Amino acid sequence: MTAPRDGVKAAYSPCPNDTFVFHAWAHGLLPHAPPLDVSFADIDVTNTAAERGEYGLAKVSYAALPWLLDSYQLLPSGGALGRGCGPLVLTRDALPSVDGRTVAVPSERSTAYLLFRFWAAGQRPARIDVVPFSAIMPAVRDGGYDAGLVIHEARFTYPSYGLRALVDLGEWWESDTGLPIPLGAIIARRSLDAAALARAAREAVEYAWARPHASADYIAAHAAEMSPEVQRAHIDLYVNDFTRDLGDEGYAAAEALLTRARRAGLTPACPPLRAP
């Protein structure tokens, strides 16, 4: 199996952790890596686009894997999984729960929303709407929603919107399971050479760590109005040893998430996560 001559069609987010990790690969700086034809898309877009088979390589939510692993394989490198990096449920006013409240969420198949459903079991929100991620905090601040489920750099910026954290779902998950939280997964189509793509993803992570300033322009060009300080905090939070290799603990975390989801009837059964 080989990569397409014009490059593997790939999609990941414009967030600093992804542009940091994939900078060297996207720019042809890894001599033995297949070339990439990169598109930028938020994870709610890649979750559904991958289900349609639009990409050879994609960053998706771990929660979306049950719908994807018949055609794709989970790669052990390049993704986002860790501790202290989970989604937050934010409110403007002090609330005891989301029972009877309106809630904005960024995606229906995100790990964040799956964690929210675990945590909110027994609570009955009045309404849950899917809202573009960038619009959630302003909408909660302005009274459009009672609560909002947020990810990414919102961990660092939500106080500037006058919001407070009702719950840190990463802390909740870690205290409940003892495991890190699996957020974003890197998947490759099974028709491609997944082993070669996995090696390239790991090399890209190692290149990024060895040359941490090489990707600065690439990161800044796609980070919207995020300050350099927030960019660095974002990378430091989401790029870690699990990004280089999931290892046994990383796979255990993903399997725990998806097993709980299946038992709760929230997702279908998931094919095996590890390659045979």
VEXGU-178272 format. One record per residue: x, z, y of N, C-alpha, C, O in turn; residue in one letter. Coordinates in steps of 0.001 Angstrom, whole numbers, padded with zeros to 6 digits, always signed. Layout:
% VEXGU-178272
XZYXZYXZYXZYa ...
This chain:
% VEXGU-178272
+000847+000000-001195+000000+000000+000000+000881+000000+001242+001891+000702+001293m +000505-000772+002222+001294-000880+003450+000388-000755+004655-000832-000873+004539t +000985-000517+005817+000223-000461+007058-000095-001876+007519+000667-002800+007233a -001211-002066+008230-001496-003379+008801-000356-003834+009702+000298-003012+010342p -000114-005160+009753+001020-005694+010497+000955-005321+011981+001987-005075+012607r -000271-005280+012548-000390-004977+013972-000555-003489+014237-000903-003102+015353d -000319-002666+013263-000354-001227+013447-001588-000589+012845-002642-001217+012737g -001447+000655+012458-002570+001430+011944-003477+001802+013114-003019+002379+014100v -004742+001475+013005-005697+001833+014056-005919+003331+014016-006436+003863+013034k -005528+004010+015084-005526+005478+015105-006310+006003+016295-006407+005346+017332a -006868+007196+016133-007596+007835+017228-007325+009325+017218-007430+009991+016188a -006974+009832+018387-006868+011275+018586-007257+011576+020020-007454+010663+020822y -007366+012850+020340-007873+013223+021660-006784+013104+022726-005599+013049+022396s -007174+013063+023996-006189+013068+025077-005678+014463+025412-004957+014638+026395p -006042+015452+024612-005622+016831+024878-004105+016979+024704-003500+016245+023923c -003495+017913+025420-002030+018037+025378-001444+018277+023997-000346+017798+023711p -002142+019003+023132-001565+019233+021806-001443+017924+021031-000450+017717+020332n -002433+017037+021141-002366+015775+020409-001348+014818+021014-000592+014183+020280d -001314+014704+022332-000340+013795+022939+001091+014310+022744+002021+013513+022619t +001271+015621+022716+002580+016205+022412+003005+015841+020991+004129+015391+020768f +002101+016036+020032+002425+015800+018628+002664+014324+018339+003601+013981+017619v +001834+013451+018889+001881+012040+018506+002711+011169+019437+002800+009960+019221f +003317+011746+020463+004072+010966+021442+005111+010061+020779+005121+008854+021019h +005972+010625+019961+007074+009841+019382+006550+008739+018476+007057+007618+018510a +005559+009037+017679+005001+008043+016761+004333+006916+017547+004548+005738+017260w +003524+007284+018537+002800+006282+019321+003735+005370+020095+003385+004226+020385a +004925+005865+020434+005870+005089+021228+006970+004438+020392+007965+003963+020940h +006800+004415+019080+007746+003712+018219+009110+004356+018134+010107+003666+017923g +009173+005682+018295+010449+006389+018298+010832+006939+016925+011883+007562+016775l +009987+006711+015932+010273+007162+014568+010597+005924+013740+009690+005156+013421l +011855+005707+013383+012287+004424+012797+011524+003994+011552+011316+002799+011339p +011104+004950+010727+010491+004574+009449+008976+004736+009450+008335+004568+008412h +008405+005057+010593+006961+005270+010657+006228+003956+010924+006694+003155+011736a +005102+003715+010267+004319+002516+010577+003819+002575+012016+003506+003663+012498p +003733+001458+012713+003267+001491+014100+001806+001908+014199+001025+001723+013266p +001455+002475+015350+000083+002904+015602-000539+002061+016706+000123+001700+017679l -001808+001759+016540-002634+001141+017573-003599+002243+018019-004621+002474+017372d -003274+002922+019125-003916+004185+019477-005112+003999+020400-005065+003236+021366v -006180+004712+020080-007323+004900+020973-007474+006392+021219-007213+007208+020336s -007900+006739+022434-008166+008139+022750-009661+008399+022680-010459+007644+023234f -010030+009464+022000-011445+009814+021886-011566+011292+021583-010782+011841+020809a -012555+011942+022196-012815+013336+021876-013271+013441+020429-013746+012471+019838d -013120+014630+019875-013307+014798+018437-014742+014565+017995-014970+014190+016845i -015722+014776+018878-017100+014494+018491-017302+012994+018272-018153+012583+017484d -016512+012179+018977-016563+010720+018795-015842+010313+017509-016355+009495+016746v -014662+010875+017267-013916+010483+016071-014611+010945+014795-014497+010280+013766t -015326+012061+014837-016055+012515+013650-017012+011447+013145-017071+011184+011944n -017756+010835+014046-018737+009837+013642-018098+008463+013455-018512+007704+012579t -017097+008137+014267-016428+006842+014121-015700+006757+012779-015701+005707+012136a -015079+007863+012355-014407+007867+011060-015415+007684+009925-015111+007035+008924a -016596+008245+010076-017609+008068+009040-017993+006591+008903-018372+006139+007823e -017893+005851+009999-018164+004410+009949-016925+003615+009525-016982+002391+009404r -015813+004309+009303-014597+003640+008844-013846+002892+009913-013137+001932+009610g -013984+003312+011179-013404+002554+012283-011895+002739+012427-011234+001910+013053e -011337+003814+011859-009917+004097+012059-009204+004274+010733-009783+004733+009748y -007921+003897+010730-007091+004163+009569-006544+005571+009579-006322+006169+008526g -006326+006107+010790-005800+007462+010974-006613+008102+012104-006825+007475+013142l -007067+009336+011911-007905+009941+012941-007797+011453+012923-007584+012070+011879a -007949+012033+014107-008085+013484+014260-009583+013788+014266-010323+013288+015114k -010018+014604+013321-011426+014946+013188-011567+016453+013011-010572+017162+012862v -012787+016931+013027-013055+018343+012780-012970+018637+011283-013397+017830+010457s -012418+019794+010946-012468+020206+009540-013903+020258+009042-014162+019965+007875y -014832+020623+009904-016232+020715+009504-016816+019371+009115-017825+019324+008412a -016204+018268+009556-016710+016931+009235-016161+016400+007917-016615+015354+007454a -015209+017077+007300-014553+016533+006106-015507+016251+004950-015286+015270+004239l -016559+017048+004714-017438+016723+003591-018053+015328+003666-018415+014757+002638p -018171+014779+004863-018736+013435+005023-017664+012346+005015-017990+011159+005047w -016391+012736+004972-015320+011764+005189-014359+011591+004015-013756+010527+003878l -014201+012601+003172-013107+012574+002211-013336+011673+001009-012452+011555+000161l -014489+011037+000910-014626+009996-000099-013776+008779+000280-013244+008088-000589d -013654+008525+001593-012917+007350+002072-011563+007698+002668-010695+006834+002792s -011382+008942+003032-010159+009388+003701-009492+010496+002900-010098+011116+002027y -008226+010723+003227-007466+011820+002638-006963+012725+003750-006480+012248+004777q -007075+014031+003545-006538+014995+004495-005013+014978+004433-004428+015098+003357l -004372+014828+005600-002913+014904+005662-002481+016329+005961-003185+017039+006680l -001348+016770+005433-000921+018159+005631-000245+018415+006965+000103+019558+007261p -000047+017385+007778+000696+017544+009033-000069+016929+010196-000845+015988+010028s +000174+017498+011406-000345+016913+012626-001587+017535+013200-001945+017240+014340g -002264+018391+012448-003547+018920+012882-003447+020215+013666-002367+020642+014074g -004616+020831+013864-004710+022071+014646-005371+023144+013800-006545+023038+013445a -004602+024178+013481-005087+025307+012690-004209+026493+013064-002988+026361+013148l -004819+027639+013287-003991+028771+013676-004778+030033+013911-005940+030155+013522g -004122+030958+014550-004729+032255+014885-004804+032408+016399-003950+031902+017127r -005824+033104+016862-005975+033329+018292-006296+032081+019074-006030+032015+020274g -006875+031068+018402-007132+029792+019070-008546+029287+018829-008815+028091+018946c -009447+030202+018493-010791+029780+018132-011680+029463+019314-011319+029736+020459g -012852+028883+019043-013830+028584+020092-014418+029866+020689-014372+030935+020081p -014964+029726+021884-015602+030842+022584-017062+030509+022858-017415+029351+023080l -017904+031532+022841-019263+031419+023354-019267+032092+024718-019031+033295+024830v -019540+031298+025759-019465+031783+027134-020853+031960+027735-021784+031223+027409l -020978+032947+028616-022223+033177+029346-021897+033476+030807-020782+033867+031152t -022896+033283+031644-022727+033668+033053-023049+035146+033228-022334+035865+033927r -024127+035596+032591-024570+036983+032672-024233+037704+031379-024037+037069+030343d -024165+039013+031434-023897+039806+030229-025105+039703+029296-026211+040108+029656a -024890+039164+028110-025952+039008+027123-025523+039675+025824-024338+039658+025491l -026457+040260+025083-026094+040863+023804-025982+039858+022667-025296+040108+021676p -026662+038711+022813-026679+037692+021767-027219+036395+022371-027483+036321+023572s -027379+035380+021530-028001+034130+021990-029445+034035+021508-030055+032969+021596v -029988+035112+021010-031369+035127+020542-032311+034783+021702-032299+035445+022740d -033125+033741+021513-034065+033338+022537-033442+032613+023715-034116+032392+024721g -032172+032237+023620-031457+031626+024744-031218+030135+024521-031302+029641+023396r -030923+029437+025597-030535+028037+025506-029015+027950+025415-028302+028667+026117t -028524+027065+024545-027092+026986+024263-026640+025528+024300-027285+024660+023713v -025539+025264+024985-024906+023944+024998-023724+023958+024034-022906+024877+024064a -023634+022943+023179-022534+022835+022212-021918+021447+022336-022608+020512+022742v -020640+021286+021998-019971+019995+022200-020188+018972+021101-019946+017784+021317p -020639+019399+019924-020802+018467+018806-021540+019172+017686-021434+020389+017534s -022289+018407+016898-023008+019003+015775-022151+019108+014521-022483+019870+013613e -021052+018355+014456-020208+018396+013264-018826+018953+013568-017873+018673+012840r -018710+019720+014611-017428+020327+014938-017250+021636+014175-018223+022272+013772s -015994+022025+013986-015720+023337+013419-016282+024416+014322-016770+025439+013841t -016218+024200+015628-016747+025186+016570-018224+025448+016308-018651+026601+016260a -019004+024389+016139-020441+024577+015918-020709+025194+014558-021644+025983+014419y -019914+024859+013551-020080+025476+012241-019816+026980+012327-020577+027776+011778l -018744+027369+013011-018471+028791+013200-019596+029476+013972-019995+030595+013651l -020098+028788+014994-021215+029334+015765-022410+029605+014859-023060+030643+014987f -022704+028689+013951-023853+028874+013056-023624+030022+012087-024561+030754+011767r -022378+030194+011610-022077+031368+010786-022343+032651+011572-023051+033548+011115f -021754+032709+012766-021839+033920+013592-023268+034209+014029-023681+035369+014055w -024027+033179+014372-025370+033347+014932-026457+033465+013863-027643+033474+014193a -026072+033557+012596-027081+033700+011544-027964+034918+011841-027461+036018+012072a -029270+034710+011833-030210+035782+012170-030642+035770+013620-031674+036344+013966g -029856+035113+014483-030273+034927+015868-031068+033615+015953-030857+032695+015163q -031973+033552+016918-032813+032363+017044-032754+031828+018461-033599+032164+019290r -031755+030991+018748-031701+030387+020085-032976+029586+020369-033556+028972+019474p -033392+029609+021630-034584+028850+022004-034337+027352+021910-035248+026597+021572a -033113+026912+022207-032779+025492+022171-031270+025342+022110-030538+026090+022759r -030809+024384+021336-029385+024041+021265-029259+022558+021559-029863+021733+020874i -028478+022216+022574-028275+020823+022969-026809+020443+022839-025923+021247+023128d -026557+019203+022398-025201+018664+022417-024928+018123+023823-025663+017278+024333v -023857+018630+024434-023510+018319+025818-022038+017918+025859-021228+018534+025166v -021664+016911+026642-020233+016584+026743-019412+017824+027085-019798+018636+027926p -018272+017946+026414-017468+019162+026562-017186+019500+028022-017296+020656+028430f -016823+018491+028804-016445+018751+030195-017604+019251+031049-017385+019805+032127s -018840+019060+030573-020013+019472+031351-020534+020848+030971-021425+021367+031643a -020005+021453+029913-020600+022691+029411-020396+023860+030366-021363+024535+030719i -019167+024112+030790-018940+025272+031663-019656+025138+033008-020247+026115+033468m -019628+023964+033658-020420+023840+034888-021909+024070+034658-022580+024661+035504p -022436+023607+033516-023860+023774+033241-024223+025243+033047-025276+025682+033510a -023376+026001+032376-023645+027433+032201-023496+028163+033534-024312+029018+033876v -022465+027826+034271-022260+028431+035592-023459+028207+036505-023857+029110+037240r -024036+027005+036461-025114+026639+037374-026495+026991+036843-027498+026666+037477d -026565+027655+035681-027844+028106+035160-028588+027101+034312-029734+027345+033933g -027962+025963+034000-028622+024978+033147-028763+025455+031713-029690+025049+031012g -027851+026314+031270-027891+026909+029934-027519+028376+030046-026783+028785+030944y -028046+029159+029112-027697+030581+029082-026314+030807+028496-025626+031763+028855d -025909+029922+027591-024623+030093+026912-024050+028726+026575-024781+027742+026453a -022733+028680+026429-022063+027443+026070-020964+027693+025060-020239+028684+025150g -020842+026806+024110-019793+026867+023100-018655+025964+023561-018859+024766+023754l -017456+026526+023739-016355+025755+024304-015109+025841+023434-014945+026752+022623v -014240+024858+023633-013007+024724+022862-011883+024349+023824-012064+024363+025042i -010725+024014+023265-009599+023472+024029-009174+024402+025167-009131+025624+025020h -008862+023776+026309-008302+024530+027435-009301+025443+028108-008929+026202+029004e -010573+025394+027699-011560+026318+028267-011158+027768+028028-011573+028654+028776a -010360+028022+027000-009880+029383+026769-009108+029917+027977-009087+031122+028226r -008483+029019+028715-007647+029447+029840-008362+029333+031183-007985+030000+032147f -009390+028492+031249-009980+028165+032550-011360+028758+032784-011854+028701+033910t -012005+029329+031763-013392+029764+031955-013576+030838+033029-014626+030851+033672y -012600+031753+033265-012829+032725+034347-013017+032072+035716-013711+032614+036576p -012398+030909+035914-012535+030245+037208-013948+029727+037443-014299+029385+038572s -014763+029664+036391-016162+029272+036519-017085+030491+036659-018306+030347+036718y -016502+031671+036711-017307+032879+036799-018002+033240+035499-019038+033904+035513g -017439+032809+034370-018073+033039+033071-017356+034142+032307-016227+034519+032623l -018039+034640+031305-017475+035691+030444-017649+035286+028984-018532+034494+028655r -016815+035824+028121-016872+035488+026700-017784+036463+025972-017516+037663+025924a -018864+035936+025406-019735+036750+024566-019061+037039+023234-019144+038157+022728l -018397+036045+022664-017678+036240+021410-016553+035215+021322-016704+034069+021745v -015443+035639+020774-014349+034750+020395-014535+034467+018913-014287+035338+018079d -014970+033256+018577-015296+032941+017191-014061+032864+016303-014166+033026+015087l -012897+032618+016890-011669+032679+016115-011364+034101+015667-011049+034343+014502g -011462+035044+016610-011259+036453+016258-012285+036901+015221-011954+037618+014277e -013542+036469+015408-014596+036840+014461-014263+036323+013065-014377+037059+012085w -013848+035044+012972-013507+034453+011682-012316+035169+011046-012340+035484+009856w -011280+035424+011837-010078+036058+011306-010374+037470+010802-009868+037874+009755e -011193+038221+011545-011519+039578+011105-012393+039562+009858-012341+040486+009046s -013194+038512+009707-014094+038419+008558-013396+037926+007307-013752+038334+006201d -012394+037044+007461-011765+036403+006304-010297+036737+006131-009765+036621+005027t -009629+037152+007205-008188+037343+007162-007409+036049+007219-006189+036056+007058g -008087+034939+007444-007458+033622+007418-007401+033008+008811-008203+033361+009675l -006458+032090+009039-006459+031347+010311-007681+030443+010388-008372+030226+009393p -007936+029923+011578-009104+029090+011786-008720+027613+011732-007855+027184+012496i -009341+026820+010849-009059+025385+010785-009915+024638+011798-011143+024675+011726p -009276+023969+012728-009992+023295+013814-009972+021783+013634-010982+021196+013244l -008833+021139+013913-008750+019687+013860-007875+019212+012724-006751+019687+012564g -008378+018278+011930-007666+017743+010770-007215+016318+011041-007880+015577+011766a -006082+015934+010456-005618+014553+010494-005947+013915+009150-005557+014421+008098i -006671+012796+009198-007063+012113+007969-006575+010663+008002-006416+010067+009067i -006345+010116+006813-005911+008725+006673-006786+008041+005633-007169+008651+004634a -007100+006775+005871-007901+006030+004901-007159+005958+003575-005942+005775+003544r -007896+006103+002483-007288+006092+001159-006710+004724+000797-005885+004618-000111r -007138+003685+001500-006600+002350+001239-005210+002156+001833-004543+001165+001538s -004767+003099+002671-003428+003029+003268-002455+003895+002478-002846+004610+001556l -001201+003820+002849-000168+004631+002210-000173+006005+002860+000581+006261+003799d -001025+006886+002354-001205+008202+002962+000080+009019+002926+000334+009808+003836a +000891+008841+001894+002143+009597+001814+003072+009207+002967+003713+010071+003566a +003146+007915+003277+003988+007468+004393+003448+007970+005720+004221+008340+006604a +002136+007987+005868+001539+008481+007100+001755+009993+007242+001981+010486+008347l +001686+010714+006144+001929+012153+006189+003373+012441+006594+003631+013352+007382a +004327+011652+006047+005728+011840+006433+005918+011560+007914+006644+012283+008596r +005271+010518+008414+005406+010177+009823+004811+011268+010711+005379+011598+011752a +003681+011824+010309+003073+012896+011107+003992+014105+011186+004138+014714+012246a +004607+014446+010070+005531+015584+010086+006754+015279+010946+007204+016135+011708r +007292+014071+010830+008436+013686+011661+008081+013719+013143+008908+014082+013978e +006848+013338+013463+006419+013361+014863+006386+014778+015403+006796+015019+016538a +005903+015718+014602+005885+017123+015018+007311+017625+015227+007601+018278+016229v +008189+017324+014295+009567+017803+014390+010294+017161+015575+011099+017817+016236e +010016+015888+015845+010587+015220+017015+010117+015926+018285+010914+016181+019188y +008831+016239+018353+008267+016885+019543+008911+018243+019787+009213+018595+020928a +009121+018999+018727+009750+020318+018891+011222+020188+019291+011725+020988+020080w +011903+019191+018751+013325+019016+019058+013538+018508+020484+014581+018759+021087a +012544+017792+021020+012647+017225+022377+011374+017563+023151+010577+016670+023438r +011172+018811+023489+009883+019245+024051+009531+018637+025393+008363+018652+025782p +010504+018105+026112+010211+017534+027431+010031+016011+027388+009641+015406+028387h +010312+015398+026247+010258+013938+026160+008849+013400+026363+008675+012279+026841a +007848+014188+026005+006458+013721+026071+005755+014115+027355+004551+013890+027477s +006455+014693+028312+005799+015253+029502+004958+014230+030253+003832+014533+030648a +005482+013027+030458+004732+012015+031204+003505+011557+030424+002438+011349+031001d +003657+011401+029125+002539+010980+028268+001432+012032+028286+000250+011703+028378y +001828+013293+028197+000843+014386+028230+000118+014404+029564-001111+014457+029608i +000880+014360+030656+000286+014451+031988-000641+013274+032276-001658+013436+032951a -000300+012100+031773-001100+010906+032045-002493+010991+031440-003411+010308+031894a -002659+011835+030409-003950+011907+029715-004610+013280+029835-005634+013531+029199h -004037+014160+030639-004536+015542+030705-005497+015766+031858-005749+016909+032238a -006040+014685+032424-007000+014793+033532-006388+015626+034651-005278+015341+035101a -007103+016651+035101-006612+017456+036225-005981+018772+035761-005799+019691+036559e -005655+018857+034493-005070+020072+033945-003696+020330+034561-002872+019420+034646m -003453+021548+034984-002163+021876+035586-001072+021884+034516-001369+022046+033333s +000195+021710+034926+001285+021775+033949+001302+023097+033182+001656+023128+032004p +000922+024186+033847+000908+025492+033182-000141+025529+032075+000107+026059+030992e -001313+024962+032354-002370+024925+031340-001995+023962+030217-002285+024229+029051v -001357+022850+030558-000888+021928+029527+000041+022651+028547-000111+022531+027332q +000994+023396+029085+001953+024093+028231+001272+025175+027406+001573+025338+026223r +000356+025917+028024-000371+026952+027282-001187+026335+026157-001280+026900+025067a -001771+025190+026419-002560+024471+025420-001680+024093+024222-002061+024315+023073h -000524+023532+024494+000399+023144+023417+000867+024369+022641+000868+024362+021410i +001260+025407+023345+001764+026606+022685+000711+027237+021776+001046+027833+020753d -000566+027103+022154-001640+027714+021370-001965+026910+020119-002188+027484+019053l -001992+025590+020239-002524+024770+019155-001464+024071+018301-001797+023519+017253y -000203+024082+018722+000857+023450+017920+001731+024552+017351+002383+025280+018099v +001748+024676+016042+002440+025791+015386+002923+025341+014005+002913+024147+013703n +003341+026279+013179+003868+025917+011862+002831+025202+011000+003193+024366+010172d +001541+025518+011181+000506+024815+010427+000413+023346+010843-000039+022507+010064f +000840+023036+012068+000834+021649+012512+001871+020846+011747+001643+019685+011408t +003000+021461+011479+004036+020780+010685+003599+020649+009236+003792+019594+008630r +003019+021690+008670+002572+021635+007278+001520+022719+007044+001748+023889+007350d +000375+022325+006503-000703+023284+006263-000257+024412+005343-000568+025577+005594l +000464+024080+004288+000881+025098+003336-000312+025704+002616-001459+025339+002873g -000030+026632+001714-001095+027239+000911-002115+027974+001781-003315+027913+001515d -001646+028666+002814-002568+029430+003653-003485+028504+004450-004668+028799+004622e -002948+027396+004931-003765+026451+005667-004836+025828+004798-005996+025743+005203g -004460+025391+003608-005457+024839+002694-006492+025900+002311-007678+025591+002198y -006058+027137+002112-006998+028200+001763-008013+028431+002879-009192+028668+002613a -007552+028363+004127-008461+028544+005261-009503+027437+005304-010691+027702+005491a -009056+026189+005130-009992+025061+005156-010980+025142+004000-012170+024877+004176a -010496+025502+002833-011383+025618+001680-012390+026742+001864-013544+026607+001459e -011971+027854+002472-012898+028955+002727-014000+028535+003695-015170+028859+003494a -013616+027812+004745-014601+027343+005720-015636+026434+005064-016838+026612+005261l -015173+025468+004292-016075+024475+003729-016874+025019+002549-017997+024576+002308l -016309+025973+001811-017067+026614+000735-018210+027430+001312-019328+027378+000800t -017942+028187+002379-018995+028972+003013-020079+028059+003582-021269+028359+003479r -019662+026944+004182-020633+026008+004752-021536+025422+003663-022746+025298+003853a -020946+025067+002530-021748+024499+001438-022711+025544+000885-023879+025245+000638r -022231+026755+000693-023099+027802+000142-024247+028145+001074-025322+028544+000627r -024015+027988+002379-025067+028255+003359-025991+027057+003544-026958+027138+004301a -025709+025950+002864-026529+024760+002984-026323+024004+004279-027192+023237+004695g -025173+024211+004928-024908+023578+006222-024172+022251+006099-024245+021417+007002l -023469+022048+004997-022773+020788+004739-022922+020447+003262-023210+021328+002451t -022729+019177+002901-022657+018844+001473-021361+019362+000866-020466+019824+001574p -021276+019278-000455-020033+019654-001129-018911+018742-000664-019134+017568-000367a -017701+019289-000602-016545+018543-000108-015638+018146-001260-015358+018968-002132c -015173+016899-001281-014168+016524-002287-012919+017382-002132-012750+018026-001096p -012035+017411-003134-010821+018219-003048-009995+017879-001816-009868+016711-001447p -009431+018911-001177-008660+018710+000040-007250+018219-000233-006703+017447+000554l -006664+018644-001315-005295+018256-001637-005274+016950-002407-006136+016694-003248r -004290+016138-002112-004120+014899-002863-003727+015234-004297-002971+016182-004512a -004219+014483-005290-003856+014757-006693-002364+014526-006946-001892+014710-008068p 
